[in-house]
Amino acid sequence: MKLKQIILGTLVYAGITFPIAVLWHVVVFKDLYQSFRYIEGEPNFLLGLITILMQGIILSALYPFVNFSGKAIIRGLKFSLSIGFFFWTSHVLAFIAKQNIDNTLFFIIMESFYLLLQFGIFGVLIGLIYAKK
């Protein structure tokens, strides 16, 4: 496992996830997410960034140990979408299990698209970062 690839993967993950998360949840769809009671009060952006960096380190270090078939981008997408599905269960399903929201289906659709966007982009890039030269 190469430190350079882990650092690059972490930076890519954070560079994708943090801006998309802020734009999606706090800027573009802020009122909607407040109606879901997903955001209450002022978000802690520093803690959010630290969390995303930790996730990026773990995902980037884990990637070389997972052996999916296919070309680099396909392997990256398989990895990322598998991990993304795990995140989806803990992020989306767990939220609606704990929170009564008016439009559950709409929340599931919104968050599913957000996570698909996040992990789709990351999958392509992590595949390229770890592509066998």
C-alpha positions in Angstrom: 0.0 0.0 0.0 1.5 3.3 -1.1 1.1 6.4 1.1 1.0 8.6 -1.9 -2.1 6.8 -3.2 -3.8 7.0 0.2 -3.2 10.7 0.5 -4.3 11.4 -3.1 -7.4 9.2 -2.6 -8.2 11.0 0.7 -7.8 14.4 -1.0 -10.0 13.3 -3.9 -12.7 12.0 -1.6 -12.7 15.1 0.5 -12.5 17.3 -2.6 -15.6 15.6 -3.9 -17.6 14.9 -0.8 -17.3 18.1 1.2 -18.3 20.6 -1.5 -21.1 18.4 -2.8 -22.4 17.8 0.8 -22.3 21.5 1.6 -23.9 22.6 -1.7 -26.5 19.9 -1.6 -27.6 20.0 2.0 -26.8 23.6 3.1 -27.1 25.8 0.0 -29.2 24.4 -2.9 -31.7 22.3 -0.9 -31.4 23.9 2.5 -35.1 24.6 3.1 -36.0 21.1 2.0 -33.5 19.5 4.4 -34.7 21.7 7.2 -38.2 20.5 6.5 -36.9 16.9 6.8 -35.4 18.0 10.1 -32.1 16.7 8.7 -30.4 20.0 9.6 -31.3 21.7 12.8 -29.3 24.7 13.8 -25.9 25.7 12.3 -23.9 22.8 10.9 -20.4 22.2 12.3 -18.4 22.4 9.0 -15.0 21.7 10.7 -16.3 18.5 12.3 -17.9 17.6 8.9 -14.6 18.1 7.1 -12.7 16.0 9.7 -15.2 13.2 9.4 -14.9 13.3 5.6 -11.1 13.2 5.8 -11.3 10.2 8.1 -13.6 8.4 5.7 -11.3 9.2 2.8 -8.3 7.7 4.6 -10.2 4.5 5.5 -11.7 4.1 2.0 -8.4 4.9 0.2 -6.4 2.5 2.4 -9.1 -0.2 2.1 -9.3 -0.1 -1.7 -6.1 -2.1 -2.5 -7.4 -5.0 -0.4 -10.6 -5.4 -2.4 -10.2 -7.3 -5.7 -12.9 -6.5 -8.2 -12.6 -7.6 -11.8 -12.5 -5.2 -14.7 -10.6 -2.2 -15.9 -9.5 0.5 -13.4 -12.6 2.6 -13.6 -14.9 -0.4 -13.4 -13.1 -1.7 -10.3 -13.2 1.7 -8.7 -17.0 2.0 -9.4 -17.7 -1.5 -8.1 -15.8 -0.7 -4.9 -17.2 2.7 -4.4 -20.8 1.7 -5.1 -20.5 -1.2 -2.7 -19.2 1.1 0.0 -21.8 3.7 -1.1 -24.6 1.1 -0.5 -23.3 0.5 3.0 -23.2 4.3 3.6 -26.8 4.5 2.2 -28.1 2.0 4.7 -26.5 3.8 7.6 -27.1 7.3 6.3 -30.6 7.2 4.7 -32.4 4.2 6.2 -31.1 4.8 9.7 -32.2 8.5 9.5 -35.8 7.6 8.5 -35.8 4.9 11.1 -35.0 7.5 13.8 -36.9 10.5 12.4 -40.5 11.1 11.4 -40.5 13.0 8.2 -43.4 14.1 6.1 -42.2 12.8 2.7 -40.1 9.7 3.3 -40.0 8.6 -0.3 -38.8 12.0 -1.5 -36.1 12.1 1.2 -34.9 8.6 0.1 -34.8 9.8 -3.5 -32.9 13.0 -2.7 -30.3 11.3 -0.5 -29.9 8.3 -2.9 -29.1 10.6 -5.8 -26.7 12.6 -3.6 -24.8 9.5 -2.5 -24.8 8.1 -6.1 -23.3 11.3 -7.3 -20.7 11.4 -4.5 -19.7 7.7 -4.7 -19.9 7.6 -8.5 -17.4 10.3 -9.0 -15.2 8.9 -6.2 -15.3 5.4 -7.8 -14.0 6.6 -11.1 -11.2 8.6 -9.5 -10.1 6.0 -6.9 -10.0 3.5 -9.8 -7.7 5.8 -11.7 -5.5 6.5 -8.7 -4.9 2.8 -8.1 -4.8 1.8 -11.8 -2.0 -0.7 -12.5 0.6 1.2 -14.6 
